[in-house]
Amino acid sequence: MQIGKYNIRPVLLRIPDEQLYVDRYNACMERLAKNGIPNVYTVDGVHANKFGIIGTHPYELDNPNGGHMIGPKYVGSFLSQYVVYNVMLALPETHFMFLECDNVMNDNWREQLQLAMADIPEDFDFLFVGSCCAGDKRPKQVSGGSSVYKFPRTSGFPARYPMGGNCYIVAKKALPHIIATQRDAYAPADINLALHSFPSLDVYAILPRIAEQLGNENLPQ
């Protein structure tokens, strides 16, 4: 998919082990075709229950010593993302658009993405196309009138980066670092990225977002 000077390969995560997720995948492929998004590479992820995942690592960021376990759903999601990163690293392209099956592109998304990719610095690592909870993190606008915002490198909890993962663009050069820092499935994938990968990456977002999560269109910007 050519967006400005970038040849971006769309990568769609599919969970083939349950009809509900197969139906979501098929519906998403239909939407992508209508949106004119070609050459979608499908990666089959991990169905936590089918793989027998328990998820025993404690998640206590919000409630220290609360004893809450991360659980199978979030571990399955984490592992699926981990598979996707490694697949992207093996593909020939230099940039990838990751998509979840509940992703919905907004009207005029292509024109808005073209403008954003013209504004973003060429050495960017990660760009949120769809996100939530970004506006209160005080990002800096890339240039006057641009829809692209950069998030200062910060570390620690609470994370000062956007949340969500239904649609983003990642540069291949960032993938070895992401793979190396996503090794402990104790938090949801977006929080884990924000805590352990993003502090060493150049992270941007298109605001307001130009991709929605089906059923969650009212999430805060």
C-alpha positions in Angstrom: 0.0 0.0 0.0 1.7 3.2 -1.2 1.1 6.1 1.2 3.2 9.1 0.0 6.8 7.8 -0.2 6.1 4.9 2.1 5.4 1.4 0.9 3.4 0.1 3.9 2.3 -3.6 4.2 -1.0 -4.1 6.0 -0.9 -7.0 8.5 -4.2 -8.3 10.0 -4.3 -10.4 13.1 -6.8 -13.4 12.9 -7.8 -15.9 15.6 -9.0 -18.9 13.5 -10.1 -21.1 16.4 -13.6 -19.8 17.1 -16.3 -18.8 14.7 -16.9 -15.5 16.4 -13.4 -14.3 15.5 -13.5 -15.9 12.1 -16.7 -13.9 11.3 -15.0 -10.7 12.6 -12.0 -11.4 10.4 -14.2 -11.9 7.3 -16.1 -8.8 8.0 -12.9 -6.8 8.4 -11.5 -8.1 5.2 -14.6 -6.9 3.4 -14.2 -3.4 5.0 -10.5 -3.3 4.0 -11.4 -4.2 0.4 -14.0 -1.4 0.3 -11.4 1.0 1.8 -9.0 0.1 -1.0 -6.4 -1.6 1.3 -4.7 -4.3 -0.8 -2.2 -7.1 -0.1 -3.3 -7.7 3.5 -1.0 -10.2 5.1 -2.9 -12.4 7.6 -1.2 -13.6 10.8 -2.9 -16.3 12.9 -2.6 -15.5 16.6 -3.1 -17.4 19.8 -6.5 -18.4 21.2 -5.9 -18.5 24.9 -8.4 -21.2 25.8 -7.4 -23.5 22.9 -3.8 -23.2 23.9 -4.5 -23.9 27.5 -3.2 -20.6 28.8 -3.8 -19.7 32.4 -2.2 -16.3 32.9 -0.7 -16.4 36.4 1.5 -13.3 36.4 0.2 -10.7 38.8 -1.1 -7.4 37.4 -0.8 -4.9 40.2 0.0 -1.6 38.5 -3.3 -0.1 39.5 -3.5 -1.9 42.9 -0.2 -2.9 44.3 -0.3 -6.2 46.3 -3.9 -6.7 45.2 -3.2 -10.2 44.0 -5.0 -9.8 40.6 -3.7 -12.1 37.9 -3.4 -11.0 34.3 -5.5 -13.9 33.1 -5.7 -15.9 29.8 -7.3 -13.3 27.5 -4.6 -10.7 27.9 -1.8 -13.2 27.7 -3.3 -14.6 24.5 -3.4 -11.1 23.1 0.1 -10.4 24.2 1.4 -13.6 22.6 -0.5 -12.9 19.4 1.1 -9.5 19.2 4.5 -11.1 19.8 3.9 -13.4 16.9 3.0 -10.5 14.7 6.2 -8.6 15.5 8.3 -11.5 14.5 6.4 -12.1 11.3 6.8 -8.4 10.4 10.5 -8.7 11.0 10.7 -11.5 8.4 8.7 -9.7 5.7 10.6 -7.5 3.2 8.8 -4.2 3.7 10.2 -1.4 6.0 6.9 -0.2 7.4 3.8 -2.1 8.5 0.2 -1.2 9.3 -1.1 -3.5 12.0 -4.8 -4.1 12.1 -7.2 -5.9 14.5 -10.3 -7.4 13.2 -12.5 -4.9 14.9 -10.8 -2.0 13.2 -12.9 0.5 11.2 -11.3 3.2 9.0 -12.9 6.6 9.2 -14.2 8.4 6.1 -11.3 10.1 4.2 -8.8 8.1 6.2 -6.5 7.8 3.2 -6.3 11.5 2.5 -5.7 12.2 6.2 -3.0 9.5 6.4 -1.3 10.8 3.3 -1.1 14.2 4.9 0.2 12.7 8.2 2.9 10.7 6.5 4.1 13.8 4.7 4.5 15.6 8.0 6.0 12.8 10.2 9.8 12.7 10.4 11.2 9.9 8.3 12.9 8.3 11.3 9.7 7.7 13.2 9.3 4.3 15.0 5.6 4.0 15.8 2.5 5.9 14.7 -0.9 5.4 16.2 -3.6 5.6 13.5 -6.3 4.6 15.9 -5.8 5.2 19.7 -7.5 6.4 22.8 -6.6 8.3 26.0 -3.9 10.3 24.1 -5.0 13.9 24.4 -4.3 14.3 28.1 -0.7 13.1 27.7 0.4 16.5 26.4 1.9 15.5 23.1 3.6 18.1 20.9 2.2 19.0 17.5 4.8 18.1 14.8 4.2 21.3 12.8 1.6 24.1 12.6 -1.7 22.6 11.5 -0.5 19.1 11.4 -2.6 16.2 12.7 0.6 14.4 13.8 1.7 14.7 17.5 4.8 13.4 19.1 5.0 12.0 22.6 8.0 12.8 24.7 10.1 9.8 25.8 9.0 9.0 29.4 9.1 6.0 31.6 7.3 4.7 34.6 3.6 4.1 35.5 1.2 5.6 34.7 2.4 5.6 31.1 2.3 8.9 29.2 1.5 7.3 25.8 -1.7 6.6 23.9 -3.6 3.4 24.5 -5.2 1.0 22.1 -3.9 -1.2 19.3 -6.6 -1.5 16.6 -4.5 0.3 14.0 -0.9 1.5 14.0 2.1 1.8 11.7 5.5 0.6 12.9 8.9 0.9 11.3 10.8 -2.4 10.9 13.9 -0.8 12.5 11.9 -0.6 15.8 10.9 -4.2 15.8 14.1 -5.8 17.3 13.7 -3.4 20.3 10.0 -4.1 20.7 10.6 -7.9 20.5 13.4 -7.6 23.1 11.3 -5.6 25.5 8.0 -7.5 25.2 9.0 -10.6 27.1 6.8 -10.5 30.2 3.1 -11.0 29.7 1.9 -9.4 32.9 0.0 -6.4 31.5 -2.3 -5.8 28.5 -0.3 -5.4 25.3 -0.8 -1.6 24.9 0.2 -0.9 28.5 3.2 -3.2 28.1 4.4 -1.4 25.0 4.0 2.0 26.8 6.0 0.8 29.8 8.8 -1.2 28.3 9.2 -0.3 24.6 8.1 3.2 23.9 10.5 5.0 26.3 13.3 4.2 23.8 11.3 4.9 20.6 10.0 7.9 18.8 6.2 7.5 19.1 3.6 9.6 17.3 -0.2 9.7 16.9 -2.7 11.1 14.5 -5.1 13.2 16.5 -8.0 13.0 16.3 -7.7 9.3 15.4 -8.7 8.2 11.9 -9.5 4.6 12.8 -12.0 3.4 15.2 -12.6 0.2 17.2 -15.9 -1.4 16.3 -18.3 -0.9 19.2 -16.0 1.5 21.0 -16.3 4.6 18.8 -16.9 6.8 21.9 -13.6 6.1 23.6 -11.9 9.3 24.7 -9.5 10.8 22.2 
